[in-house]
Amino acid sequence: MGEFVKIGKASEIDDKCAKCVEVKGHSIAVFNLGGEFYAIDDLCTHEEGPLSEGHIEGEEVECPWHAARFNIKTGKALCAPACEDQPVFNIRVVDGDLEVEIGD
C-alpha cells in the first residue's frame, strides 16, 4: 500500500481542466471533471506526450502529440496509436487539499 502525498489545492484546477504534478519521480496528470478528481500518468504510453496538455472531451483526453485517446477515469487506451493503458493513481480531497497515492 502506498502513501498519500499532498499535491495542491482542489481549487487550483478548473472544471474540465488538468494539471501536471511531479511526485516522487512520477509525472501525474490530475483532471477535474465536474468537481470529481482523477489522476493518471501524464506521459502517453505511445511516445510520452503530455496528457495534461491534451484536449478533454467528456471522460476522455486526447494526447496533443499523436491523438491517442484515453479514458480519464480508468486510464484505458481508446484508440491507436496507443495500445497500452495509462497507469491510474488514487486521488482524494482532504480539507480542500488534493492528495495522490504513490506506491512504494
C-alpha angles and dihedrals in degrees: 000000000000134000128253114241124196110242103173143290123319088225090065093073117065122215113283090014136108140210131198117228129184113222124172094328096320126114104213128189111214117198132194112209109177094325094314115112128217132180129203133161108285095217113084113237089230103061104335098265115170106263092189086068094049131108113270119212119170107312094340135091124199119213109242092220107054106357099251108158130215136186106247094210098048105020090232115158107238103186146005142308085046116064099166124075121240119251111253125218127205111244133185141176116234117181090334094312122118115227126186125198116237120191126227 
